[in-house]
Amino acid sequence: MSTGRRRVGETKATGFQVGARRTFDVAPERAWKLLTSRRGTAAWLGPGAPPRFVPGASYRLEDGSRGEIRVVVPGSHLRLTWHPASWKRASTVQVRVIPRDARTVVALHQEHLPGPAERAERKSFYGAALDALGPLLGG
């Protein structure tokens, strides 16, 4: 009998989701420039040719994951699909640059994850991505 309770990270509408954010001592413009560069994209999306950040552009990473750019608001946020070959459906990734006084919050969020194991893996991945972005942003 179901109690109606969802597990950590599970939503009613989008399956499992996960997010991570970190504040950096850098101007938002600099953070955006890095996040959309080859090195920055490799940190938060994965190695491979960086996608063109134009709505409708498709991409494929070295690990075989593929997706499509959906939304680009320069200097603010990106939304794209990310679909590893082993998953039945694509997930949605959002990257945000949020000004906070003289600092910047970089926020990574992913929804439509298949289950709790994939959520845990992506949580670890995004923590490592934010760790890797720190030195690239000078902090």
C-alpha positions as CSV (number, residue, x, y, z in Angstrom):
1,M,0.0,0.0,0.0
2,S,1.4,3.4,-1.0
3,T,1.7,6.1,1.6
4,G,2.1,8.8,-1.2
5,R,5.5,9.7,0.1
6,R,8.2,10.4,-2.3
7,R,11.9,9.7,-1.9
8,V,14.5,12.4,-1.5
9,G,14.8,14.3,-4.8
10,E,11.7,12.8,-6.3
11,T,9.0,15.1,-7.6
12,K,5.4,14.4,-8.7
13,A,5.9,15.8,-12.2
14,T,9.5,15.5,-13.2
15,G,10.8,12.2,-11.6
16,F,14.0,12.7,-9.7
17,Q,15.9,16.0,-9.7
18,V,19.1,17.3,-8.2
19,G,20.8,20.6,-7.9
20,A,24.1,22.1,-6.7
21,R,25.3,25.7,-6.3
22,R,28.3,27.6,-5.2
23,T,29.2,31.2,-4.8
24,F,32.4,32.5,-6.4
25,D,34.3,35.8,-6.0
26,V,33.9,36.7,-9.6
27,A,31.8,39.0,-11.8
28,P,28.8,37.3,-13.4
29,E,30.1,38.1,-16.9
30,R,33.3,36.3,-16.2
31,A,31.4,33.3,-14.8
32,W,29.2,33.2,-17.9
33,K,32.2,33.4,-20.2
34,L,33.9,30.4,-18.5
35,L,30.7,28.3,-18.3
36,T,30.2,28.6,-22.0
37,S,33.8,28.0,-22.9
38,R,35.3,24.6,-23.9
39,R,37.0,24.2,-20.4
40,G,33.9,25.3,-18.5
41,T,31.5,23.2,-20.5
42,A,33.8,20.1,-20.0
43,A,33.5,20.7,-16.2
44,W,29.7,20.8,-15.9
45,L,28.6,18.8,-19.0
46,G,31.4,16.5,-19.8
47,P,34.3,16.2,-22.2
48,G,33.8,16.6,-25.9
49,A,33.2,19.3,-28.4
50,P,31.3,22.1,-26.7
51,P,27.8,22.7,-28.0
52,R,27.0,25.9,-29.8
53,F,24.8,27.7,-27.3
54,V,22.1,28.4,-29.8
55,P,18.5,27.1,-29.3
56,G,18.0,24.1,-31.5
57,A,21.7,23.2,-31.8
58,S,22.5,19.6,-31.0
59,Y,25.6,18.1,-29.5
60,R,27.3,14.8,-28.7
61,L,29.9,14.3,-26.0
62,E,32.9,11.9,-25.9
63,D,30.9,9.4,-23.7
64,G,28.1,9.2,-26.3
65,S,25.7,11.4,-24.4
66,R,23.7,13.7,-26.7
67,G,21.3,16.5,-26.4
68,E,19.9,19.8,-27.7
69,I,20.2,23.3,-26.5
70,R,16.7,24.6,-25.6
71,V,17.0,28.0,-24.0
72,V,19.9,30.5,-24.0
73,V,19.6,33.8,-22.1
74,P,23.1,35.2,-22.4
75,G,24.7,36.1,-19.1
76,S,21.9,34.4,-17.2
77,H,21.0,30.8,-18.0
78,L,21.0,27.8,-20.3
79,R,18.5,24.9,-20.6
80,L,19.4,21.8,-22.5
81,T,18.6,18.2,-22.8
82,W,21.2,15.5,-21.8
83,H,20.6,12.0,-22.9
84,P,23.1,9.2,-22.1
85,A,22.7,6.2,-24.4
86,S,21.7,3.9,-21.4
87,W,18.7,6.1,-20.4
88,K,15.2,5.6,-21.9
89,R,14.6,9.4,-22.1
90,A,16.5,12.6,-22.0
91,S,16.8,14.7,-18.8
92,T,16.9,18.5,-18.6
93,V,19.9,20.4,-17.4
94,Q,19.8,24.1,-16.4
95,V,22.8,26.2,-15.7
96,R,22.3,29.6,-14.0
97,V,24.6,32.6,-13.3
98,I,23.1,34.6,-10.4
99,P,24.6,37.9,-9.4
100,R,25.1,38.4,-5.6
101,D,26.6,41.7,-4.7
102,A,30.2,41.5,-6.1
103,R,30.0,37.7,-6.3
104,T,28.3,35.2,-8.5
105,V,26.3,32.0,-7.7
106,V,26.7,29.3,-10.3
107,A,23.7,26.9,-10.0
108,L,23.4,23.6,-11.8
109,H,20.1,21.7,-11.8
110,Q,18.9,18.5,-13.5
111,E,15.4,17.0,-13.7
112,H,13.8,13.9,-15.3
113,L,16.4,11.6,-13.8
114,P,15.5,7.9,-14.0
115,G,15.9,7.1,-10.3
116,P,17.7,7.6,-7.0
117,A,20.9,6.0,-8.2
118,E,21.2,8.4,-11.1
119,R,20.4,11.3,-8.8
120,A,23.2,10.3,-6.5
121,E,25.6,10.0,-9.4
122,R,24.6,13.4,-10.8
123,K,24.9,15.0,-7.3
124,S,28.4,13.8,-7.0
125,F,29.2,14.9,-10.6
126,Y,27.9,18.4,-10.0
127,G,29.9,18.7,-6.7
128,A,33.0,17.8,-8.6
129,A,32.1,20.2,-11.5
130,L,31.8,23.1,-9.0
131,D,35.1,22.0,-7.5
132,A,36.8,22.1,-10.9
133,L,35.2,25.5,-11.8
134,G,36.7,27.1,-8.7
135,P,40.3,27.3,-9.9
136,L,39.2,28.2,-13.4
137,L,37.4,31.2,-11.9
138,G,40.3,32.2,-9.8
139,G,38.9,31.1,-6.5
